[in-house]
């Protein structure tokens, strides 16, 4: 009886460990990071003389396939078609960097002379 209880206990432990060690969440696996984040946002377009910055802004993250769209408040244009690879929650490219997890979004991104910034959390 003791031996079968030990085996049953070990089996329970192994199953619990296997379930808890499932894939780490990352942006390409699920929609965990989709939603609204509050904090500071900024945008600059020197060509049009636009310069927006606020500590009371919002970024809404939308995912379609492996592409992300970052919709900003305060009439800041969206960042669209940002692709993040599997197991990558930080995108670093020649255009800048985007770091996203379940509680924060940090953006420092430049495209065609325009610059987006965000430091937001849920």
VMD Tcl script that builds the backbone (N, CA, C; Angstrom):
set m [mol new atoms 366]
animate dup $m
set s [atomselect $m all]
$s set {name element resname resid chain x y z} {
  {N N UNK 1 A 0.821 -1.187 0.000}
  {CA C UNK 1 A 0.000 0.000 0.000}
  {C C UNK 1 A 0.870 1.258 0.000}
  {N N UNK 2 A 1.948 1.246 0.823}
  {CA C UNK 2 A 2.841 2.397 0.873}
  {C C UNK 2 A 3.482 2.639 -0.490}
  {N N UNK 3 A 3.872 1.548 -1.147}
  {CA C UNK 3 A 4.531 1.672 -2.440}
  {C C UNK 3 A 3.585 2.276 -3.474}
  {N N UNK 4 A 2.335 1.848 -3.488}
  {CA C UNK 4 A 1.382 2.407 -4.451}
  {C C UNK 4 A 1.060 3.864 -4.140}
  {N N UNK 5 A 1.045 4.250 -2.867}
  {CA C UNK 5 A 0.816 5.650 -2.502}
  {C C UNK 5 A 2.004 6.514 -2.944}
  {N N UNK 6 A 3.221 5.970 -2.807}
  {CA C UNK 6 A 4.407 6.687 -3.265}
  {C C UNK 6 A 4.353 6.891 -4.771}
  {N N UNK 7 A 4.017 5.843 -5.491}
  {CA C UNK 7 A 3.941 5.930 -6.947}
  {C C UNK 7 A 2.858 6.914 -7.364}
  {N N UNK 8 A 1.714 6.857 -6.722}
  {CA C UNK 8 A 0.626 7.784 -7.031}
  {C C UNK 8 A 1.034 9.232 -6.713}
  {N N UNK 9 A 1.716 9.429 -5.592}
  {CA C UNK 9 A 2.198 10.762 -5.225}
  {C C UNK 9 A 3.208 11.287 -6.219}
  {N N UNK 10 A 4.149 10.442 -6.641}
  {CA C UNK 10 A 5.155 10.838 -7.627}
  {C C UNK 10 A 4.501 11.151 -8.970}
  {N N UNK 11 A 3.520 10.343 -9.358}
  {CA C UNK 11 A 2.813 10.573 -10.612}
  {C C UNK 11 A 2.093 11.920 -10.580}
  {N N UNK 12 A 1.435 12.209 -9.466}
  {CA C UNK 12 A 0.751 13.494 -9.317}
  {C C UNK 12 A 1.756 14.646 -9.420}
  {N N UNK 13 A 2.897 14.520 -8.771}
  {CA C UNK 13 A 3.930 15.552 -8.800}
  {C C UNK 13 A 4.447 15.769 -10.225}
  {N N UNK 14 A 4.713 14.689 -10.948}
  {CA C UNK 14 A 5.234 14.793 -12.316}
  {C C UNK 14 A 4.200 15.457 -13.227}
  {N N UNK 15 A 2.929 15.073 -13.106}
  {CA C UNK 15 A 1.884 15.680 -13.928}
  {C C UNK 15 A 1.745 17.169 -13.607}
  {N N UNK 16 A 1.754 17.518 -12.326}
  {CA C UNK 16 A 1.648 18.932 -11.930}
  {C C UNK 16 A 2.843 19.728 -12.458}
  {N N UNK 17 A 4.016 19.164 -12.409}
  {CA C UNK 17 A 5.208 19.836 -12.907}
  {C C UNK 17 A 5.129 20.025 -14.418}
  {N N UNK 18 A 4.690 18.994 -15.136}
  {CA C UNK 18 A 4.586 19.080 -16.588}
  {C C UNK 18 A 3.574 20.143 -17.009}
  {N N UNK 19 A 2.461 20.229 -16.319}
  {CA C UNK 19 A 1.439 21.223 -16.654}
  {C C UNK 19 A 1.944 22.624 -16.356}
  {N N UNK 20 A 2.615 22.810 -15.238}
  {CA C UNK 20 A 3.090 24.145 -14.865}
  {C C UNK 20 A 4.256 24.600 -15.726}
  {N N UNK 21 A 4.968 23.698 -16.354}
  {CA C UNK 21 A 6.107 24.054 -17.195}
  {C C UNK 21 A 5.730 24.084 -18.663}
  {N N UNK 22 A 4.466 24.293 -18.947}
  {CA C UNK 22 A 4.023 24.429 -20.321}
  {C C UNK 22 A 4.761 25.596 -20.945}
  {N N UNK 23 A 4.460 25.960 -22.167}
  {CA C UNK 23 A 5.142 27.066 -22.838}
  {C C UNK 23 A 5.039 28.348 -22.033}
  {N N UNK 24 A 6.135 29.108 -22.012}
  {CA C UNK 24 A 6.062 30.455 -21.462}
  {C C UNK 24 A 5.205 31.280 -22.405}
  {N N UNK 25 A 4.474 32.227 -21.852}
  {CA C UNK 25 A 3.652 33.082 -22.701}
  {C C UNK 25 A 4.527 34.075 -23.433}
  {N N UNK 26 A 4.255 34.217 -24.706}
  {CA C UNK 26 A 4.937 35.233 -25.476}
  {C C UNK 26 A 3.956 35.776 -26.501}
  {N N UNK 27 A 4.258 36.911 -27.096}
  {CA C UNK 27 A 3.294 37.555 -27.968}
  {C C UNK 27 A 2.808 36.717 -29.136}
  {N N UNK 28 A 3.640 35.818 -29.665}
  {CA C UNK 28 A 3.218 35.059 -30.826}
  {C C UNK 28 A 2.374 33.846 -30.472}
  {N N UNK 29 A 2.307 33.450 -29.206}
  {CA C UNK 29 A 1.569 32.254 -28.819}
  {C C UNK 29 A 0.082 32.502 -28.578}
  {N N UNK 30 A -0.269 33.601 -27.971}
  {CA C UNK 30 A -1.661 33.802 -27.597}
  {C C UNK 30 A -2.001 35.281 -27.538}
  {N N UNK 31 A -3.173 35.556 -27.068}
  {CA C UNK 31 A -3.647 36.931 -27.006}
  {C C UNK 31 A -3.503 37.536 -25.624}
  {N N UNK 32 A -2.615 37.005 -24.796}
  {CA C UNK 32 A -2.419 37.498 -23.443}
  {C C UNK 32 A -2.035 38.972 -23.418}
  {N N UNK 33 A -1.304 39.423 -24.433}
  {CA C UNK 33 A -0.790 40.783 -24.445}
  {C C UNK 33 A -1.731 41.761 -25.140}
  {N N UNK 34 A -2.809 41.266 -25.718}
  {CA C UNK 34 A -3.780 42.124 -26.381}
  {C C UNK 34 A -4.576 42.865 -25.322}
  {N N UNK 35 A -4.801 44.145 -25.549}
  {CA C UNK 35 A -5.588 44.934 -24.616}
  {C C UNK 35 A -5.054 46.335 -24.475}
  {N N UNK 36 A -5.519 47.021 -23.443}
  {CA C UNK 36 A -5.159 48.419 -23.230}
  {C C UNK 36 A -4.120 48.567 -22.128}
  {N N UNK 37 A -3.174 49.450 -22.383}
  {CA C UNK 37 A -2.120 49.789 -21.436}
  {C C UNK 37 A -2.166 51.303 -21.227}
  {N N UNK 38 A -2.021 51.757 -19.996}
  {CA C UNK 38 A -2.094 53.178 -19.652}
  {C C UNK 38 A -0.708 53.685 -19.265}
  {N N UNK 39 A -0.411 54.940 -19.630}
  {CA C UNK 39 A 0.867 55.530 -19.230}
  {C C UNK 39 A 1.266 56.657 -20.150}
  {N N UNK 40 A 2.559 56.858 -20.294}
  {CA C UNK 40 A 3.040 57.957 -21.127}
  {C C UNK 40 A 3.193 57.496 -22.573}
  {N N UNK 41 A 2.764 58.377 -23.480}
  {CA C UNK 41 A 2.890 58.130 -24.915}
  {C C UNK 41 A 3.428 59.400 -25.565}
  {N N UNK 42 A 4.122 59.221 -26.682}
  {CA C UNK 42 A 4.651 60.381 -27.398}
  {C C UNK 42 A 4.739 60.066 -28.884}
  {N N UNK 43 A 4.776 61.139 -29.665}
  {CA C UNK 43 A 4.875 61.019 -31.116}
  {C C UNK 43 A 5.489 62.288 -31.666}
  {N N UNK 44 A 6.367 62.128 -32.634}
  {CA C UNK 44 A 6.996 63.273 -33.272}
  {C C UNK 44 A 7.071 63.043 -34.769}
  {N N UNK 45 A 6.644 64.043 -35.532}
  {CA C UNK 45 A 6.755 64.032 -36.990}
  {C C UNK 45 A 7.334 65.377 -37.407}
  {N N UNK 46 A 8.664 65.475 -37.508}
  {CA C UNK 46 A 9.301 66.752 -37.813}
  {C C UNK 46 A 8.857 67.352 -39.148}
  {N N UNK 47 A 8.514 66.510 -40.105}
  {CA C UNK 47 A 8.098 66.994 -41.419}
  {C C UNK 47 A 6.818 67.837 -41.330}
  {N N UNK 48 A 5.880 67.406 -40.468}
  {CA C UNK 48 A 4.625 68.132 -40.293}
  {C C UNK 48 A 4.634 69.046 -39.075}
  {N N UNK 49 A 5.719 69.066 -38.331}
  {CA C UNK 49 A 5.799 69.888 -37.133}
  {C C UNK 49 A 4.950 69.367 -35.986}
  {N N UNK 50 A 4.617 68.086 -36.013}
  {CA C UNK 50 A 3.797 67.484 -34.967}
  {C C UNK 50 A 4.683 66.976 -33.839}
  {N N UNK 51 A 4.303 67.319 -32.614}
  {CA C UNK 51 A 5.025 66.839 -31.444}
  {C C UNK 51 A 4.008 66.667 -30.312}
  {N N UNK 52 A 3.700 65.420 -29.975}
  {CA C UNK 52 A 2.701 65.112 -28.955}
  {C C UNK 52 A 3.341 64.282 -27.854}
  {N N UNK 53 A 3.066 64.642 -26.611}
  {CA C UNK 53 A 3.559 63.862 -25.472}
  {C C UNK 53 A 2.611 64.054 -24.294}
  {N N UNK 54 A 2.278 62.957 -23.624}
  {CA C UNK 54 A 1.430 63.022 -22.446}
  {C C UNK 54 A 1.743 61.867 -21.514}
  {N N UNK 55 A 1.582 62.110 -20.228}
  {CA C UNK 55 A 1.740 61.047 -19.238}
  {C C UNK 55 A 0.421 60.327 -18.982}
  {N N UNK 56 A -0.651 60.823 -19.587}
  {CA C UNK 56 A -1.991 60.270 -19.385}
  {C C UNK 56 A -2.525 59.696 -20.695}
  {N N UNK 57 A -1.734 58.826 -21.326}
  {CA C UNK 57 A -2.108 58.261 -22.615}
  {C C UNK 57 A -2.453 56.793 -22.522}
  {N N UNK 58 A -2.651 56.224 -23.699}
  {CA C UNK 58 A -3.071 54.827 -23.764}
  {C C UNK 58 A -2.565 54.195 -25.052}
  {N N UNK 59 A -2.178 52.924 -24.958}
  {CA C UNK 59 A -1.841 52.122 -26.127}
  {C C UNK 59 A -2.731 50.891 -26.091}
  {N N UNK 60 A -3.412 50.631 -27.199}
  {CA C UNK 60 A -4.225 49.431 -27.338}
  {C C UNK 60 A -3.508 48.489 -28.297}
  {N N UNK 61 A -3.236 47.273 -27.830}
  {CA C UNK 61 A -2.518 46.279 -28.617}
  {C C UNK 61 A -3.532 45.342 -29.267}
  {N N UNK 62 A -3.409 45.199 -30.590}
  {CA C UNK 62 A -4.295 44.327 -31.370}
  {C C UNK 62 A -3.412 43.337 -32.123}
  {N N UNK 63 A -3.816 42.064 -32.115}
  {CA C UNK 63 A -3.038 41.023 -32.783}
  {C C UNK 63 A -3.882 40.355 -33.869}
  {N N UNK 64 A -3.286 40.228 -35.072}
  {CA C UNK 64 A -3.893 39.472 -36.156}
  {C C UNK 64 A -2.794 38.574 -36.712}
  {N N UNK 65 A -2.921 37.267 -36.499}
  {CA C UNK 65 A -1.865 36.337 -36.899}
  {C C UNK 65 A -0.630 36.600 -36.052}
  {N N UNK 66 A 0.509 36.825 -36.700}
  {CA C UNK 66 A 1.737 37.176 -35.984}
  {C C UNK 66 A 2.026 38.668 -36.046}
  {N N UNK 67 A 1.097 39.438 -36.601}
  {CA C UNK 67 A 1.283 40.882 -36.731}
  {C C UNK 67 A 0.542 41.617 -35.629}
  {N N UNK 68 A 1.189 42.647 -35.120}
  {CA C UNK 68 A 0.615 43.468 -34.066}
  {C C UNK 68 A 0.372 44.874 -34.582}
  {N N UNK 69 A -0.678 45.482 -34.052}
  {CA C UNK 69 A -0.967 46.888 -34.280}
  {C C UNK 69 A -1.017 47.552 -32.919}
  {N N UNK 70 A -0.366 48.702 -32.815}
  {CA C UNK 70 A -0.351 49.473 -31.582}
  {C C UNK 70 A -1.105 50.768 -31.847}
  {N N UNK 71 A -2.319 50.862 -31.300}
  {CA C UNK 71 A -3.154 52.040 -31.465}
  {C C UNK 71 A -2.938 52.969 -30.274}
  {N N UNK 72 A -2.583 54.211 -30.563}
  {CA C UNK 72 A -2.279 55.197 -29.540}
  {C C UNK 72 A -3.447 56.154 -29.336}
  {N N UNK 73 A -3.545 56.716 -28.148}
  {CA C UNK 73 A -4.521 57.769 -27.867}
  {C C UNK 73 A -3.940 59.109 -28.330}
  {N N UNK 74 A -4.653 60.185 -28.087}
  {CA C UNK 74 A -4.190 61.549 -28.350}
  {C C UNK 74 A -3.881 61.819 -29.824}
  {N N UNK 75 A -4.665 61.214 -30.710}
  {CA C UNK 75 A -4.518 61.418 -32.159}
  {C C UNK 75 A -3.139 61.036 -32.699}
  {N N UNK 76 A -2.468 60.129 -32.019}
  {CA C UNK 76 A -1.183 59.616 -32.486}
  {C C UNK 76 A -1.467 58.489 -33.474}
  {N N UNK 77 A -0.844 58.528 -34.652}
  {CA C UNK 77 A -1.070 57.460 -35.633}
  {C C UNK 77 A -0.656 56.092 -35.084}
  {N N UNK 78 A -1.310 55.069 -35.564}
  {CA C UNK 78 A -1.028 53.696 -35.133}
  {C C UNK 78 A 0.253 53.168 -35.758}
  {N N UNK 79 A 0.903 52.279 -35.037}
  {CA C UNK 79 A 1.990 51.477 -35.595}
  {C C UNK 79 A 1.357 50.173 -36.052}
  {N N UNK 80 A 1.486 49.840 -37.319}
  {CA C UNK 80 A 0.803 48.664 -37.852}
  {C C UNK 80 A 1.793 47.657 -38.434}
  {N N UNK 81 A 1.312 46.429 -38.536}
  {CA C UNK 81 A 2.058 45.331 -39.162}
  {C C UNK 81 A 3.434 45.105 -38.547}
  {N N UNK 82 A 3.490 45.156 -37.217}
  {CA C UNK 82 A 4.727 44.849 -36.506}
  {C C UNK 82 A 4.731 43.349 -36.241}
  {N N UNK 83 A 5.701 42.631 -36.813}
  {CA C UNK 83 A 5.757 41.180 -36.644}
  {C C UNK 83 A 6.756 40.814 -35.566}
  {N N UNK 84 A 6.305 39.939 -34.668}
  {CA C UNK 84 A 7.165 39.434 -33.607}
  {C C UNK 84 A 7.241 37.924 -33.747}
  {N N UNK 85 A 8.446 37.412 -33.703}
  {CA C UNK 85 A 8.646 35.976 -33.866}
  {C C UNK 85 A 8.295 35.218 -32.590}
  {N N UNK 86 A 8.110 33.918 -32.739}
  {CA C UNK 86 A 7.790 33.056 -31.605}
  {C C UNK 86 A 8.877 33.167 -30.544}
  {N N UNK 87 A 8.465 33.188 -29.289}
  {CA C UNK 87 A 9.359 33.316 -28.129}
  {C C UNK 87 A 10.127 34.630 -28.116}
  {N N UNK 88 A 9.555 35.644 -28.745}
  {CA C UNK 88 A 10.197 36.952 -28.756}
  {C C UNK 88 A 9.214 37.974 -28.205}
  {N N UNK 89 A 9.454 38.480 -27.017}
  {CA C UNK 89 A 8.590 39.531 -26.503}
  {C C UNK 89 A 9.283 40.883 -26.581}
  {N N UNK 90 A 10.501 40.887 -27.110}
  {CA C UNK 90 A 11.210 42.133 -27.374}
  {C C UNK 90 A 11.624 42.142 -28.830}
  {N N UNK 91 A 11.198 43.171 -29.538}
  {CA C UNK 91 A 11.576 43.343 -30.934}
  {C C UNK 91 A 12.615 44.445 -30.987}
  {N N UNK 92 A 13.781 44.114 -31.499}
  {CA C UNK 92 A 14.828 45.108 -31.703}
  {C C UNK 92 A 15.167 45.069 -33.180}
  {N N UNK 93 A 15.018 46.200 -33.836}
  {CA C UNK 93 A 15.331 46.278 -35.256}
  {C C UNK 93 A 16.010 47.604 -35.531}
  {N N UNK 94 A 16.338 47.831 -36.781}
  {CA C UNK 94 A 16.951 49.105 -37.143}
  {C C UNK 94 A 15.984 50.262 -36.922}
  {N N UNK 95 A 14.679 49.970 -36.844}
  {CA C UNK 95 A 13.677 51.007 -36.618}
  {C C UNK 95 A 13.500 51.357 -35.154}
  {N N UNK 96 A 13.950 50.511 -34.252}
  {CA C UNK 96 A 13.789 50.789 -32.828}
  {C C UNK 96 A 13.540 49.531 -32.041}
  {N N UNK 97 A 12.830 49.686 -30.911}
  {CA C UNK 97 A 12.588 48.548 -30.030}
  {C C UNK 97 A 11.168 48.604 -29.479}
  {N N UNK 98 A 10.586 47.412 -29.328}
  {CA C UNK 98 A 9.282 47.262 -28.685}
  {C C UNK 98 A 9.413 46.107 -27.713}
  {N N UNK 99 A 9.063 46.357 -26.458}
  {CA C UNK 99 A 9.072 45.317 -25.435}
  {C C UNK 99 A 7.655 45.205 -24.902}
  {N N UNK 100 A 7.115 43.994 -24.927}
  {CA C UNK 100 A 5.739 43.789 -24.492}
  {C C UNK 100 A 5.666 42.544 -23.625}
  {N N UNK 101 A 4.932 42.656 -22.516}
  {CA C UNK 101 A 4.623 41.487 -21.700}
  {C C UNK 101 A 3.225 41.676 -21.126}
  {N N UNK 102 A 2.816 40.770 -20.253}
  {CA C UNK 102 A 1.433 40.817 -19.774}
  {C C UNK 102 A 1.103 42.070 -18.972}
  {N N UNK 103 A 2.111 42.802 -18.499}
  {CA C UNK 103 A 1.814 43.977 -17.675}
  {C C UNK 103 A 2.342 45.295 -18.234}
  {N N UNK 104 A 3.278 45.276 -19.178}
  {CA C UNK 104 A 3.827 46.527 -19.701}
  {C C UNK 104 A 4.058 46.503 -21.204}
  {N N UNK 105 A 4.045 47.697 -21.778}
  {CA C UNK 105 A 4.441 47.914 -23.171}
  {C C UNK 105 A 5.418 49.081 -23.166}
  {N N UNK 106 A 6.577 48.869 -23.775}
  {CA C UNK 106 A 7.567 49.923 -23.920}
  {C C UNK 106 A 7.915 50.028 -25.396}
  {N N UNK 107 A 7.784 51.228 -25.942}
  {CA C UNK 107 A 8.020 51.431 -27.368}
  {C C UNK 107 A 8.969 52.602 -27.564}
  {N N UNK 108 A 9.968 52.409 -28.381}
  {CA C UNK 108 A 10.859 53.460 -28.878}
  {C C UNK 108 A 11.096 53.105 -30.336}
  {N N UNK 109 A 10.282 53.646 -31.225}
  {CA C UNK 109 A 10.234 53.174 -32.606}
  {C C UNK 109 A 10.243 54.349 -33.565}
  {N N UNK 110 A 10.959 54.216 -34.658}
  {CA C UNK 110 A 11.064 55.260 -35.667}
  {C C UNK 110 A 10.787 54.658 -37.041}
  {N N UNK 111 A 9.984 55.364 -37.829}
  {CA C UNK 111 A 9.646 54.867 -39.158}
  {C C UNK 111 A 9.394 56.066 -40.060}
  {N N UNK 112 A 10.122 56.128 -41.153}
  {CA C UNK 112 A 9.972 57.205 -42.130}
  {C C UNK 112 A 10.096 58.586 -41.487}
  {N N UNK 113 A 11.034 58.737 -40.561}
  {CA C UNK 113 A 11.284 60.008 -39.908}
  {C C UNK 113 A 10.350 60.323 -38.746}
  {N N UNK 114 A 9.331 59.500 -38.531}
  {CA C UNK 114 A 8.386 59.692 -37.427}
  {C C UNK 114 A 8.837 58.842 -36.245}
  {N N UNK 115 A 8.594 59.338 -35.030}
  {CA C UNK 115 A 9.065 58.645 -33.834}
  {C C UNK 115 A 7.909 58.431 -32.873}
  {N N UNK 116 A 7.703 57.169 -32.460}
  {CA C UNK 116 A 6.683 56.809 -31.467}
  {C C UNK 116 A 7.377 56.413 -30.174}
  {N N UNK 117 A 6.752 56.723 -29.059}
  {CA C UNK 117 A 7.265 56.316 -27.764}
  {C C UNK 117 A 6.134 55.949 -26.839}
  {N N UNK 118 A 6.373 54.993 -25.961}
  {CA C UNK 118 A 5.360 54.604 -24.966}
  {C C UNK 118 A 6.047 53.915 -23.805}
  {N N UNK 119 A 5.517 54.181 -22.622}
  {CA C UNK 119 A 5.925 53.471 -21.419}
  {C C UNK 119 A 4.624 53.296 -20.617}
  {N N UNK 120 A 3.949 52.183 -20.868}
  {CA C UNK 120 A 2.599 51.973 -20.332}
  {C C UNK 120 A 2.499 50.652 -19.586}
  {N N UNK 121 A 1.518 50.585 -18.703}
  {CA C UNK 121 A 1.265 49.346 -17.959}
  {C C UNK 121 A -0.239 49.169 -17.796}
  {N N UNK 122 A -0.614 47.961 -17.362}
  {CA C UNK 122 A -2.043 47.682 -17.123}
  {C C UNK 122 A -2.374 47.928 -15.682}
}
mol reanalyze $m
mol bondsrecalc $m
mol representation Tube
mol addrep $m
